[in-house]
Amino acid sequence: MDAQGTAVRLRAIIDELSDRFYERDDVVRTLVVTLLAGQHSLVLGPPGTAKSEMARELTGRIEGASYWEILLSKFTAPTRMFGPIDVAALARGEYRQVYEGRATTAHVAFIDEIFKCSTAALNETLGYLNERLAERLRTGRLAQWAELIGRFRQMAGGERACKVENATGELVGVTLGNDLSRVIPSELAGLGLPELRAVSAARYAAGELMLYDSQGEQTTGQGAIIACVDTSHSMYEAGPGGVTREAWAKACALALLDQARHAGRDFVGILFSAADKLQVFRFPAGRPTDMARVLDFAETFLGGGTSYQRPLTAAGELLEEEFNDAARARGDIVMLTNDDCGVTEEWMRGWNDAKHRLGFRVFGVAVGAPRVAEADSVLDALCDNLRSIEDLTDVHAAADLFRVI
């Protein structure tokens, strides 16, 4: 059956079950989405509200699907759900579990009264759920990029250390300017004498006062770090060493996630391609990193063309929301792409107004496409800071990003 036929069949199943179970439309749709996503679902409700019957009826409408259920109590042993130890194998010095006929071999397993079971059974259930996450970590795209991601994280950690060593405020000499907060004492004395005041005022206007010079990067913002990652078809192209543009961009984005966690800042990953394709992954500061969301971010590839306006508009709206709710200014947007595309004049005016109002910075990275970073490109017009990455095996080409973000 093709995708269209499957969609028609699923809609028919939803309609059938919604008619059968009165006022359970939302639950039915949730269960169907759960099946499609290959994920778990927690259904809450008092006894006798047809929770298990809905699960059985849904499974019965899927050709070849097996169903298993159990009613838990505080006396239920974990082996009832996930299989007993194979005693014969144990006698031979082998540790095996008998999975047949248990939750581990069913397509749909309904575990009733989950909150009434023992702590041991709950822990076993949690371990089984986490095993699926561990399997994704072992076999997913994140595992394929592990070495590249590791090098990015190591490089970013080194750049953070450099920021601490050369922190803003470390005095290294004297320079000229008009920042009165850094004026040396002899200049202050001149400002205090009536006969020298006019001369000092002229030097101030010309930016020629002697100031303490300090070493270190500009103070970073407190707003979110937002990585906009292009996942159009051309990003799948591999460069030297077999590293794809997508792999390099996502490894860089995940290192920026680390950067945000160390700085106590929110992180948002935006995957984009064509104007109608966008996915947003939010990782708020102060909360544990959701590894399942990290995997989803790494493994999602949208395909299609490239549009700048949609992801950047979404990023600007997120920073405005954060600014209004928490008064956090100076967010940072990092645009990782390999393609150039146009934007409208009206949109560009609105974008510049938002930048001025919210004070955020935009960093651009042209991944494996030097032409995108040329002086007359659209990306150049959008970004405050732009660099081109040609060698996709070199993580240090983006080192300056981690010194200023």
C-alpha positions in Angstrom: 0.0 0.0 0.0 1.4 3.4 -0.9 1.6 6.4 1.4 -1.7 7.9 0.2 -3.5 4.6 0.7 -2.0 4.2 4.2 -3.2 7.7 5.1 -6.7 6.9 3.9 -6.8 3.7 5.9 -5.5 5.4 9.1 -8.2 8.1 8.8 -10.8 5.3 8.4 -9.5 3.6 11.6 -9.6 6.9 13.5 -13.2 7.5 12.4 -14.2 3.9 13.2 -12.8 4.0 16.7 -14.0 7.5 17.4 -17.5 6.4 16.6 -17.1 3.3 18.8 -15.7 5.1 21.8 -17.8 8.1 22.6 -15.9 11.4 23.5 -12.5 9.6 23.0 -11.5 11.3 19.7 -8.4 12.9 21.1 -7.3 9.6 22.8 -7.8 7.7 19.6 -5.8 10.2 17.5 -3.0 10.2 20.1 -2.7 6.4 20.1 -2.5 6.4 16.3 0.2 9.0 16.3 2.0 7.0 18.9 2.0 4.0 16.7 3.2 5.9 13.7 6.0 7.5 15.7 7.0 4.2 17.3 6.9 5.8 20.7 5.1 5.1 24.0 1.9 6.6 25.3 0.6 7.2 28.8 -3.2 7.1 29.1 -4.7 8.4 32.3 -8.3 7.8 33.4 -10.4 6.0 36.0 -11.2 2.3 35.8 -13.9 1.3 33.3 -13.2 4.1 30.7 -12.2 1.6 27.9 -8.5 2.3 27.9 -7.5 -1.3 27.3 -10.3 -2.0 24.9 -9.2 1.0 22.8 -5.7 -0.5 22.6 -7.0 -3.9 21.7 -9.4 -2.5 19.0 -6.6 -0.4 17.5 -4.2 -3.3 17.4 -6.8 -5.6 15.8 -7.1 -3.2 12.9 -3.4 -3.4 12.0 -2.6 -6.4 9.9 -0.1 -8.8 11.5 0.2 -6.8 14.8 0.5 -8.7 18.0 -1.1 -7.5 21.3 -0.1 -8.2 24.9 -1.5 -6.8 28.1 -1.1 -7.2 31.9 -2.8 -5.8 35.0 -0.1 -4.8 37.5 -0.2 -4.8 41.3 2.4 -4.3 44.0 3.1 -8.0 43.9 3.8 -8.2 40.2 7.3 -9.4 39.5 9.2 -7.8 36.6 9.7 -11.2 35.0 5.9 -11.3 34.3 6.4 -8.4 31.9 9.8 -9.0 30.4 10.3 -12.8 30.7 11.8 -15.1 33.3 15.4 -16.4 33.4 16.1 -19.5 31.3 16.9 -22.0 34.1 18.3 -24.6 31.6 20.7 -22.0 30.1 21.7 -20.9 33.6 22.6 -24.5 34.5 25.0 -24.4 31.5 26.6 -21.1 32.9 24.7 -18.9 30.4 22.4 -16.0 31.4 19.4 -15.8 29.1 15.9 -14.4 29.4 12.8 -16.0 27.9 11.2 -13.2 25.9 8.5 -15.2 24.0 5.0 -14.3 24.9 5.9 -11.2 26.9 5.8 -7.4 26.4 9.3 -7.5 24.7 8.0 -9.4 21.6 4.6 -7.7 21.2 4.0 -4.9 18.7 1.6 -3.3 21.2 1.9 -3.9 24.9 -0.8 -2.5 27.3 0.4 -2.2 30.9 -2.5 -1.5 33.1 -2.3 0.2 36.5 1.3 1.2 36.0 1.4 3.3 39.2 0.2 0.5 41.4 3.2 -1.8 40.7 6.3 -2.3 42.8 9.4 -0.1 42.6 11.3 -3.0 41.1 8.7 -3.4 38.3 8.7 0.3 37.7 12.5 0.4 37.4 12.4 -2.6 35.0 9.8 -0.8 32.9 11.9 2.4 32.8 14.9 0.3 31.8 13.0 -1.2 28.9 11.9 2.2 27.7 15.4 3.6 28.0 16.8 0.6 26.0 15.1 1.9 22.9 16.9 5.2 23.5 20.2 3.4 23.9 19.6 1.5 20.7 19.2 4.8 18.9 22.4 6.0 20.4 24.3 2.9 19.2 22.9 2.8 15.7 21.6 6.2 14.7 23.3 9.0 12.8 24.6 10.5 16.0 26.7 7.4 16.4 28.1 7.8 12.9 29.1 11.4 13.6 30.5 10.7 17.1 34.1 11.3 16.3 33.4 14.6 14.5 31.1 15.8 17.4 33.8 14.8 19.9 36.4 16.9 18.1 34.0 19.9 17.9 33.3 19.6 21.7 37.0 19.4 22.5 37.8 22.5 20.3 34.9 24.4 21.8 36.0 23.6 25.3 39.5 24.9 24.5 38.1 28.1 23.2 36.0 28.6 26.4 39.2 28.1 28.4 40.9 30.9 26.3 38.0 33.2 27.0 38.6 32.7 30.7 42.4 33.3 30.4 41.9 36.5 28.4 38.8 37.7 30.1 37.4 41.2 29.5 39.0 43.6 32.0 42.5 42.2 31.9 44.7 45.3 31.5 47.4 44.9 28.8 48.4 48.6 28.0 47.2 52.0 27.1 45.1 53.0 24.0 43.2 56.1 22.7 39.5 56.6 22.7 36.6 58.4 24.5 35.3 55.8 27.0 35.4 57.7 30.2 35.0 54.5 32.3 38.6 53.6 31.2 40.3 57.0 31.3 43.7 56.9 33.0 44.2 59.1 36.2 46.4 61.8 34.5 43.6 62.4 31.9 41.0 62.7 34.7 43.2 65.3 36.4 43.3 67.3 33.2 39.5 67.2 33.0 39.4 68.6 36.5 41.5 71.7 35.8 39.6 74.7 34.3 42.6 75.8 32.1 42.9 72.3 30.5 39.2 71.5 30.3 38.7 72.9 26.7 41.7 70.9 25.5 40.5 67.7 27.2 37.0 68.2 25.7 38.5 68.6 22.2 40.5 65.4 22.7 37.4 63.6 24.0 35.4 64.6 20.9 38.3 63.4 18.7 38.6 60.1 20.6 42.1 60.9 21.6 42.0 60.4 25.4 44.4 57.9 26.9 42.5 54.8 28.1 43.4 51.6 29.8 43.4 48.8 27.2 41.9 45.5 28.2 42.2 42.1 26.5 39.3 39.7 25.9 36.4 39.3 23.6 33.2 41.4 23.7 30.9 40.4 26.5 28.5 37.7 25.3 24.7 38.1 25.6 22.2 36.5 27.9 19.7 35.7 25.3 19.3 32.4 23.5 21.8 30.8 21.2 19.9 29.8 18.1 21.5 27.5 15.5 19.6 27.5 12.1 20.8 24.4 10.2 20.1 24.0 6.5 18.8 20.5 5.7 18.1 20.9 2.0 19.1 18.2 -0.4 22.5 19.7 -1.2 23.6 19.6 2.4 23.7 15.8 2.1 26.6 16.0 -0.2 29.9 14.6 1.2 33.2 16.5 1.1 36.8 15.5 1.9 37.0 12.6 4.3 33.4 11.5 3.6 32.0 14.2 6.0 28.7 15.6 4.7 27.8 19.2 5.0 24.9 18.2 7.2 27.2 16.3 9.6 29.5 19.3 9.9 26.7 21.7 10.5 24.9 19.6 13.1 28.1 18.8 14.9 28.8 22.5 15.1 25.2 23.1 16.3 25.6 20.5 19.1 28.8 22.1 20.2 26.9 25.4 20.4 24.3 23.5 22.6 27.2 22.7 24.9 28.3 26.3 24.8 24.8 27.5 25.8 24.7 25.0 28.7 28.0 26.2 30.1 26.8 29.8 29.9 23.4 29.1 31.4 21.7 30.3 28.2 18.7 28.8 26.3 19.5 26.9 23.1 17.3 26.5 20.1 18.0 24.3 17.1 16.0 25.2 14.0 16.2 22.8 11.0 15.0 24.3 7.8 14.9 23.8 4.0 12.1 25.1 1.8 9.7 27.8 3.0 7.1 25.1 4.1 9.7 22.9 6.0 10.8 23.9 9.5 11.3 22.1 12.8 12.2 23.8 16.1 14.0 22.0 19.0 14.1 24.0 22.2 16.6 23.2 25.1 15.8 25.6 27.9 18.6 26.6 30.3 18.5 25.1 33.8 16.8 21.9 32.6 18.5 18.5 31.9 19.3 18.0 28.2 16.6 15.7 26.7 18.8 13.1 24.9 15.8 11.9 22.8 15.3 15.5 21.5 19.1 15.7 20.7 18.7 12.5 18.7 15.7 13.8 16.9 17.6 17.0 16.1 20.5 15.0 14.8 18.5 12.5 12.8 15.9 14.8 11.2 16.6 15.7 7.5 13.9 17.7 5.8 15.2 17.8 2.2 13.9 20.2 -0.5 15.2 23.7 -1.4 16.4 26.5 0.8 14.6 29.5 2.3 16.3 32.1 4.6 13.2 34.0 5.6 11.3 31.3 7.4 14.0 30.1 9.8 15.3 33.6 10.5 11.8 34.9 11.2 11.2 32.1 13.6 14.6 32.8 15.3 13.7 36.5 15.6 10.3 35.7 17.1 11.9 33.4 19.7 14.3 36.1 20.8 11.5 38.7 21.0 9.5 36.3 23.1 12.5 35.7 25.4 13.2 39.5 25.6 9.6 40.3 26.5 9.2 37.5 29.1 12.6 37.5 30.8 14.2 40.8 29.7 17.1 38.9 28.1 18.9 40.8 25.4 21.7 40.1 23.0 20.8 36.7 21.7 23.0 35.0 19.0 21.8 33.5 15.8 24.1 31.2 13.9 23.1 30.4 10.3 24.7 27.2 8.8 23.9 26.8 5.1 25.5 25.9 1.8 23.1 27.8 -0.5 22.2 31.4 -1.3 18.7 32.5 -1.8 16.8 35.8 -2.1 14.8 37.7 0.5 12.2 40.5 -0.1 13.0 44.1 0.6 10.1 44.4 3.0 11.3 41.4 5.0 14.8 42.8 5.1 13.5 46.1 6.6 11.6 44.2 9.3 14.7 42.0 10.0 17.0 45.0 10.4 14.4 46.7 12.7 14.2 43.5 14.9 18.0 43.4 15.1 18.2 47.0 16.2 15.4 46.6 18.7 16.5 43.3 20.3 20.3 43.8 19.9 21.0 40.2 18.7 23.9 39.2 16.5 23.9 37.0 13.4 26.8 34.8 12.5 26.9 33.0 9.2 28.8 29.8 8.2 28.9 28.8 4.5 29.5 25.1 4.7 31.4 23.7 1.8 30.2 26.6 -0.5 32.6 29.6 -0.6 30.4 31.5 -3.1 27.7 31.8 -0.5 30.0 33.9 1.7 31.1 36.3 -1.1 30.8 40.0 -0.3 27.7 40.6 -2.5 25.8 37.6 -1.3 22.4 37.7 0.6 24.0 35.8 3.5 26.7 38.5 3.8 24.0 41.2 3.9 22.2 39.3 6.7 25.1 38.5 8.9 27.3 40.6 11.2 30.1 38.0 10.9 30.5 35.5 8.1 33.0 32.8 7.4 33.4 30.0 4.8 34.3 26.4 5.6 35.8 24.4 2.8 37.6 21.6 4.6 34.8 19.7 6.4 37.3 17.6 8.4 38.6 20.8 10.0 36.6 21.8 13.1 39.0 24.6 14.1 37.8 26.7 11.1 34.9 27.7 13.3 36.9 28.2 16.5 36.3 32.0 16.5 32.6 31.4 16.9 33.1 29.8 20.3 35.3 32.8 21.4 32.6 35.4 20.9 29.3 33.4 21.5 
